[in-house]
Amino acid sequence: MSRTSSIAASLTANKGRFAAELVGTFLVVVFATGSVVIDAQAGGAYGTPFAAVAPTIAVAVSVYAFGKVSMAHFNPAVTVAFFITKHISKAQLPVYLGAEMIGAVLGSLFVMAFVGTEADLGANAPDYSFPLPLIIAVEVLATGLLMAVIYVVVYTKGLKGFSGIAIGGIVGLDILFLSFISGASMNPARSFAPAVFSGAVGDLWLYWSATFIGSSTVAFIAGKRL
């Protein structure tokens, strides 16, 4: 293959990755934040299980739909971890991050226009009745567990068809059991968009630090062992 053909093929592949990551992240944000908004509109009648099941479905469907195109990151923390373990190149990094952030922004705009604006557009919020070090540790743990499951999927050939269920499942379990402490974002893009559009940006520092720490820690461990 000539150099020109190689560049053209790379550009085409990156367009596919960009589109897949944008749409996948959009779906994840719409389901994850939209479920919180709907629950708030219902006065909390659906509770945490509803907020856990909705993104579980979105992540699972998106993994099956786009996994072969982009490896189904939909999450800047996951993208950085995959960069650390050299699953993506330096040139691909901005493609993924750009698509994820744009997808998240579009997702929050969709929720704002068609679902509602309650609960700060579904923005993540920790419970500060718990000690701050515990909140940070729980968010690191939640993201680390997600990244660990993703690596298991990658290194077991998609768990032979259960990749979407496994990744979506750990997202749901993290939310179900850990969100009452840290908010269980696991995803900086998912936290960023609703916080910015609602003005509830006070907790963004948590979700833009602990999530990357959690995913990167697992990446460094995986890089040494696999």
Salt bridges, closest charged atoms under 4 A:
none
